[in-house]
């Protein structure tokens, strides 16, 4: 081989070796910061500064949710050196095996890095906190961090407020690096829906420490520190007084109360019964309390106002009255006779025949069965399915059979059966109005949530439109920016058809089925319902708005397994309306006492001791 070739080969070999060294040096010094971190971690600690979560107020400025200090034990795994595990475990009151298991769990968590601090023990007791403060210099790599947990000023509105809890691996993975193991996040209610607004922004503090993990001061006088930004405060549309009274009236009963301000769509109250104290989800025992509630057969965790679909019963007749007029098969003067019912649908004794307004007042089943039949058999449509689809679409325009878009998780759809539903059961063109006649009295396959019922009431109160129900009125003092909460959703029923129906609803309270719930000095328009329940006693249902002109509140009440709408749902609604409009609810002490003391959790207690005003729906 020529000597020049040999020199060239040797030169190339040296070049390759030199290049390899250069690449490795670049990688170590510019790209791989593990050595830098290792060096820094010996003298420098990065502390996450957790912001205070935003406060929550009611519509009148009453504080509902605030923060309280808690103490977490933090560890930086890379800095744990010469640890006396026996002493450590004794202070923490855990075994050595549990100590090892916890470290293994930390290593398996999402976002784990040995040079970053992570929560080792959440919410130390005061004695534990004091013990660690005394011995902390012996536990290199550990420190105690102060953060905040939620406190609920009142023991109500649990389904509205929700609660916070520790993040899951999925939360960490979906947070773009914001959350780490041991962080807290909104799990349900407002805490979850408005998590980004409430949580604020974490800050960072760099601290110099010596070889024994003792703090030596701020790194470069805090030049690279970032301050935590507190979360935004929320103002809810909820009225704490109405919410509290609603929960008192629903105590020892199962069901829901939903109250809305018709002109804005703001929720005034959202009661789910049975309920629980939101303060149970605070502190070290929150997990145990959650499991106890989860196992409770009365299902206190279930948000009935948002998710429970009930047959509406006779309150559905209000919608039929509007759709019938829109479809030109019904007028205020339309008269039908009732012979204790219609075909296989029974009715209570009452004067007959009646026109539309009177039929609403006395809740005549026979009348509305014939109204329903006239709608579905409307001769202007070629097929029954077409007429029914038109009926379905009119009803859907009131917000039934779909999620309304409330700013709380867990909202249900209810069920408004389309024509295809009956096609699958009976075959296309093989069913007719009589096949589905039970819909005429709000029974059959219908399922409507209390939120949807209240929204229907608000729509009638507004004479044809609704605004999406929502619970957050303002964020940091500024109106909720969601455009849908300022948009009118008009129904397909002309506004000219509402007055006679509203007059009929006024008669329901003044002289009809809900006359026992009349409010002194207030004109309330409502409709009672007795919803048949295939699983037990009938449900008591009532929806109403007041006052008749320029209404300020629309409400829906469902009391499960309690009989007629006039017995329980109507009185509860009237007491809440009276409180909201007048600031008091004691003008009818006997009625108030019966509602507060009524216990429907025991057999046969659903029938009131005296019921002179009770009339079958």
Secondary structure by P-SEA (a helix, b strand, c coil): ccaaaaaaaaaaaaaaaaaaaaaaaaaaccccaaaaaaaaaacbbbbbbbcccbbbbccccccccbbbbbbbbbbccccccccaaaaaaaaacccaaaaaaaaaaaaacccccccbbbbccccccaaaaaaaaacccccccbbbbbbbbbbbccccccccccbbbbbcaaaaaaccccccccccccccccccccccccccbbbbbbbbbcccccccccccccccbbbbbbbbbbbbcccaaaaaaaaaaacccccbbbbbccccccccbbbbccccccccccccaaaaaaaaaaaccccccccccccccccccccaaaaaaaaaaaaccccccbbbbbcccccccccccccccccaaaaaaaccaaaaaaaaaaaaaccccccaaaaaaaaaaaaaaaccccccccccccccccccccaaaaaaaccccccccccccccccccccbbbcaaaaaaaaaaaaaccccccccccccccccccccccccccccccccccccaaaaaaaaaaaacccccccccccccccbbbbbcccccccbbbbbbbbcccccccccbbbbbcccccccccaaaaaaaaaaaaacccccccaaaaaaaaacccccccccccccccccccc
